Amino acid sequence: MSMQDMVKGVEKFRINYFCSHQEMFGRLAQGQAPQVLFITCSDSRIDPNLITQTQPGELFVIRNVGNIIPPFGTANFTEAAAIEYAIQALGIKDIIICGHSHCGAMKGLLQLGSLSQEMPLVYEWLHHYAAATRRLVQDNYQEYEGEELLSLTVKENVLTQIENLETYPVIRSRLRSGQLFLHAWVYEIESGNVIAYNANLGQFVPIKDPLPVPDPIASARSGLSELMEF
C-alpha cells in the first residue's frame, strides 16, 4: 500500500466509519477504560483488534519486535512505563502476551550472530532481552529444526515473557490478590487460529476458555513439543 492509498484511506475512514460511529468516538474523547492489555509483536501481519474483533478503546496495546517484556529493573523503560500506566491508571484486569507463527524476531533469535552486522540494534534488543528464550531452546530442543523449532521458540518466548511480567512488583501483588490474570496466546497467521496456554494442562491448545497462566516458574513446560499438530 502506497502513501497515496493511505491518505485516501484516512479520508474514507473519516467520511464513512467515523461518521457512523460518532457516539462511540465522542465517549472515547472523554477518556478510555480498557480492561485488557494486549502485548504483541510489531509484525504487520498481526492486528490485535482484528483477531479479537474489538473496537477502539477496548484494548491497551504494547507492540515491539518479538513481543518482549524486559524484566523489571532493566535499563529499558518503554515497556515498563506502559505496563505501569495500564495497571495503575487504567486498572487493567487481564494481560495477554500474543506471539505469532513465522515470527521474524524468533527466526533472528535462532541465528543471532548473523544479525550483529546487518541489524545491530535488532541484535542488541534480542541479545539483551530474549537471551533466556534462546538458552532455553538451545538446551531443551536440540532434536528439532526448521519450522518445528521456530514454532516451539515462539511458544517458549511467550511463556518467558509471562515470567518477565511477574518480576514487576505491581503485577505480582495483583496476581496474588486475584485482581489480575495473565494469558499466553499464539496467533497462527496461515489458519487464523489462536492457541492459548491451558493452565490445567500446562500446554498450548486451541483457544476456548480464557484460562489464565499459573506461575510459569512453578509449572512444567515439557508438554510443548507434543503439541506441534496444533
C-alpha positions as CSV (number, residue, x, y, z in Angstrom):
1,M,0.0,0.0,0.0
2,S,1.4,3.4,-1.0
3,M,1.2,6.6,1.0
4,Q,-1.3,7.9,-1.5
5,D,-3.5,4.9,-0.8
6,M,-3.2,5.5,3.0
7,V,-4.2,9.2,2.6
8,K,-7.3,8.0,0.7
9,G,-7.9,5.5,3.5
10,V,-7.8,8.2,6.1
11,E,-10.4,10.2,4.2
12,K,-12.6,7.1,3.7
13,F,-12.4,6.4,7.5
14,R,-13.5,10.0,8.3
15,I,-16.4,10.0,5.9
16,N,-17.7,6.5,6.4
17,Y,-16.6,4.8,9.7
18,F,-16.1,7.8,11.9
19,C,-19.4,9.4,10.8
20,S,-21.3,6.2,11.5
21,H,-19.7,5.8,15.0
22,Q,-19.6,9.4,16.2
23,E,-21.3,8.5,19.5
24,M,-18.5,6.0,20.3
25,F,-15.8,8.4,19.4
26,G,-17.5,11.1,21.5
27,R,-17.2,8.8,24.5
28,L,-13.6,7.9,23.8
29,A,-12.8,11.6,23.6
30,Q,-13.7,11.8,27.3
31,G,-11.3,9.0,28.3
32,Q,-10.5,5.3,28.0
33,A,-11.4,2.3,30.1
34,P,-9.9,-0.8,28.5
35,Q,-9.9,-3.9,30.6
36,V,-7.2,-5.8,28.6
37,L,-3.5,-5.1,28.0
38,F,-2.6,-6.8,24.7
39,I,1.2,-7.3,24.2
40,T,2.2,-8.5,20.8
41,C,4.8,-8.2,18.0
42,S,5.3,-5.3,15.7
43,D,4.8,-7.6,12.7
44,S,2.4,-6.1,10.2
45,R,0.6,-9.4,9.8
46,I,-1.0,-9.3,13.3
47,D,-3.8,-6.9,14.2
48,P,-5.0,-7.2,17.8
49,N,-8.3,-5.6,17.2
50,L,-9.0,-7.6,14.1
51,I,-8.2,-11.1,15.6
52,T,-10.2,-10.3,18.8
53,Q,-12.9,-8.4,17.0
54,T,-12.7,-5.5,19.5
55,Q,-13.5,-1.8,19.0
56,P,-11.3,1.3,19.6
57,G,-10.9,1.9,23.3
58,E,-11.2,-1.8,24.3
59,L,-7.6,-2.8,24.2
60,F,-4.5,-1.1,25.5
61,V,-1.7,-2.3,23.3
62,I,2.1,-2.7,23.6
63,R,4.0,-3.7,20.4
64,N,7.6,-4.3,19.8
65,V,9.9,-6.7,18.0
66,G,9.2,-10.2,19.3
67,N,6.5,-9.2,21.9
68,I,9.3,-9.0,24.5
69,I,8.9,-7.6,28.0
70,P,12.3,-6.8,29.7
71,P,12.4,-7.9,33.3
72,F,11.7,-5.3,36.0
73,G,14.7,-3.1,36.8
74,T,16.4,-3.3,33.4
75,A,17.6,-0.2,31.5
76,N,14.7,-0.3,29.1
77,F,11.8,1.8,30.5
78,T,9.4,2.0,27.5
79,E,7.5,-1.2,28.1
80,A,7.8,-0.8,31.9
81,A,6.1,2.6,31.7
82,A,3.3,1.3,29.5
83,I,2.7,-1.6,32.0
84,E,2.7,0.7,34.9
85,Y,0.2,3.0,33.3
86,A,-2.0,0.1,32.2
87,I,-2.1,-1.3,35.8
88,Q,-2.1,1.8,37.9
89,A,-4.0,4.4,35.8
90,L,-6.4,2.2,33.8
91,G,-6.9,-0.7,36.2
92,I,-6.3,-3.4,33.7
93,K,-7.7,-6.8,34.7
94,D,-6.2,-9.1,32.1
95,I,-2.9,-9.1,30.3
96,I,-2.4,-11.1,27.1
97,I,1.0,-11.8,25.6
98,C,0.4,-12.9,22.0
99,G,3.2,-14.3,19.8
100,H,2.6,-15.4,16.2
101,S,3.7,-18.0,13.7
102,H,6.6,-17.3,11.3
103,C,7.9,-14.6,13.6
104,G,10.9,-12.9,12.1
105,A,12.2,-11.9,15.5
106,M,12.3,-15.5,16.7
107,K,13.9,-16.6,13.4
108,G,16.6,-14.0,14.1
109,L,17.0,-15.2,17.7
110,L,17.7,-18.7,16.4
111,Q,20.6,-17.3,14.3
112,L,21.5,-14.4,16.4
113,G,25.1,-14.0,15.3
114,S,24.1,-13.2,11.7
115,L,22.3,-10.0,12.8
116,S,25.2,-8.3,14.5
117,Q,26.5,-6.6,11.3
118,E,23.4,-6.0,9.2
119,M,20.9,-5.1,12.1
120,P,23.0,-4.2,15.1
121,L,20.1,-2.6,17.0
122,V,17.9,-5.7,16.5
123,Y,20.8,-7.8,17.6
124,E,21.2,-5.8,20.8
125,W,17.5,-6.0,21.6
126,L,17.3,-9.8,21.2
127,H,20.7,-10.4,22.7
128,H,19.8,-8.5,25.9
129,Y,16.1,-9.2,26.3
130,A,15.5,-12.6,24.7
131,A,18.6,-14.4,25.9
132,A,16.5,-16.6,28.3
133,T,14.3,-17.8,25.5
134,R,17.4,-18.6,23.3
135,R,19.2,-20.5,26.0
136,L,16.0,-22.5,27.0
137,V,15.5,-23.5,23.3
138,Q,19.2,-24.4,22.8
139,D,19.3,-26.6,25.9
140,N,15.9,-28.4,25.5
141,Y,15.1,-28.7,21.8
142,Q,18.3,-29.8,20.2
143,E,16.5,-32.5,18.2
144,Y,14.2,-30.0,16.4
145,E,14.9,-27.8,13.4
146,G,13.2,-25.7,10.8
147,E,9.5,-24.8,11.3
148,E,9.1,-27.1,14.2
149,L,11.9,-25.4,16.1
150,L,10.6,-22.0,15.2
151,S,7.1,-22.9,16.4
152,L,8.5,-24.1,19.8
153,T,10.6,-21.0,20.1
154,V,7.6,-18.7,19.6
155,K,5.7,-20.6,22.3
156,E,8.6,-20.7,24.8
157,N,9.2,-17.0,24.2
158,V,5.6,-16.1,25.1
159,L,5.9,-18.1,28.4
160,T,9.3,-16.5,29.1
161,Q,7.7,-13.0,28.7
162,I,4.9,-14.1,31.2
163,E,7.7,-14.9,33.6
164,N,9.3,-11.5,33.0
165,L,5.9,-9.8,33.6
166,E,5.8,-11.5,37.1
167,T,9.0,-9.7,38.1
168,Y,7.1,-6.4,38.2
169,P,6.0,-5.8,41.9
170,V,2.6,-4.3,41.0
171,I,1.8,-7.3,38.8
172,R,2.9,-9.9,41.4
173,S,0.8,-8.1,44.0
174,R,-2.3,-8.0,41.9
175,L,-1.8,-11.6,40.8
176,R,-1.7,-12.7,44.4
177,S,-4.8,-10.7,45.3
178,G,-6.7,-12.1,42.3
179,Q,-7.1,-8.7,40.7
180,L,-5.1,-9.5,37.6
181,F,-4.8,-12.5,35.3
182,L,-2.1,-13.4,32.7
183,H,-2.8,-15.2,29.4
184,A,-0.3,-16.6,26.8
185,W,-1.5,-16.8,23.2
186,V,0.0,-17.6,19.8
187,Y,-1.8,-16.5,16.6
188,E,-1.3,-18.7,13.6
189,I,-1.3,-16.4,10.5
190,E,-1.9,-19.2,8.0
191,S,-5.0,-20.6,9.7
192,G,-6.4,-17.7,11.7
193,N,-6.4,-19.9,14.8
194,V,-5.3,-18.7,18.2
195,I,-3.8,-21.3,20.6
196,A,-3.6,-20.5,24.3
197,Y,-1.6,-21.8,27.2
198,N,-4.0,-24.0,29.3
199,A,-3.3,-23.6,33.0
200,N,-4.8,-27.0,33.8
201,L,-2.9,-29.0,31.1
202,G,0.3,-27.0,31.1
203,Q,0.2,-26.9,27.3
204,F,-0.8,-24.7,24.4
205,V,-4.2,-25.8,23.0
206,P,-6.8,-24.3,20.6
207,I,-8.4,-21.4,22.5
208,K,-11.8,-22.0,24.2
209,D,-12.0,-20.8,27.7
210,P,-9.8,-17.9,28.8
211,L,-7.8,-19.9,31.4
212,P,-5.1,-17.8,33.0
213,V,-1.5,-18.9,33.1
214,P,-0.3,-20.1,36.5
215,D,3.1,-19.2,37.8
216,P,5.2,-20.4,34.9
217,I,8.2,-20.9,37.2
218,A,6.3,-23.5,39.1
219,S,4.7,-25.1,36.1
220,A,6.3,-27.8,33.9
221,R,6.6,-26.9,30.2
222,S,7.7,-30.2,28.9
223,G,4.5,-30.8,27.0
224,L,5.1,-28.1,24.4
225,S,6.9,-30.3,22.0
226,E,3.8,-32.7,21.9
227,L,1.6,-30.0,20.5
228,M,3.2,-29.5,17.1
229,E,0.0,-30.6,15.4
230,F,-2.0,-27.5,16.6
